[in-house]
């Protein structure tokens, strides 16, 4: 690893709401094809350039659930061999696989009692499906709060990605090109600031020359230009025409990634692609920072106040319903002496409560709130029945 090189951690985030791959294939097969091809390109290009390229891919558990669904595998078989695609992810050791909350919840908005299960399920399915134990965590929608740190460390995570605009270094010097330590209640984790402006450019489209010039200029103006510099860019990997472009020469991988990696390999760009676990093993964070609660920018929302997910009265009502149902579930667990059988009514209610926490049900204002309430209403009926000693199953 060259001391004077700019080290670049490049990440792509992959997620689909519950049942969405089946739905897309039914109502919009062309969009379904665009999405699944986004997933297939990543390991193919990683393996093509395995000697130089490094990538990070954050998978939601609910997406992996769908990719393991035999019905989804069969419906997409004429486009992509999904089991072979997942095997390619396992084989591409230059892809660092990152886990997230299983159902992709906005952690600061859901009950804290549910954090550990969302974290554990997401970690478990990635380990099972892709054969890797992740060391890094991607907070869904980058919605992070310091109180998450103990839960992440207890789950086994070494580092977490956060949006750089929310990082407040203890020395007061704004430096988004280095990792930091963030501590809560005596528990510390490495935080990796994600560069918002460069990530926005990665999502909308750029070329190697622009990125190299921009990184060089930004690093030269940074607080510590002569230290090791780590630029972290991360965006959704299946949204927007740049990624969904089926003419690969015009999209992210053909227009940017392939020539970028080739020029790095030729030594004509002062950049080195790195895996965060490798980089952080050599450049350990020592400076401390706290992270202001917030998320990444979505549309016109800055992410500071989570207003995109809880800005309206209807969204706030849905968040309150999720919190109320979680409290009811945990009260029943205490009263009944446990969650019962894995396929029992209380466990099924639990699954529905966690699934209803999917951030997608909140992000579109009131449009997708019925999806949330469909799940909470069934879970509510189940809890009602259990509390009254009635029905023993959920339909």
Buried (B, 14 or more C-beta within 10 A) or exposed (E): EEEEBBBBBBBBBBBBBBBBBBEBBEEEEEEBBBBBBBBBBBBEBBBBBBEBBBBBBBBBBBBBBBBBBEEBBEBBEEBBBBEEBBBBBBBBEBBBBBBBBBBBBBBBBBBBEBBBBBBBBBBBBBBEBBEBEBBBBBBBBBBBBBBBBBBBBEBBBBBBBBBBBBBEBEEEEEBBBBBBBBBBEEEBBBBBBBBBEBBBBBBEBBEBEEBBEBBBEBBEEBEEEEBBBBBBBBBBBBBBEBBBBEEBEEBBBBBBBBBBBBBBBEEEBBBBBBBBBBBBEEBEBEBBBBBBBBBBBBEEBBBBEBBBBBBBEEBBEBBEBBBEBBEBBBEBBEEEEEBBEEEBBBBBBBBBBBBBBBBBBBBEEEEBBEBBBEBBBBBBBBBEBBEEEEEEEBE
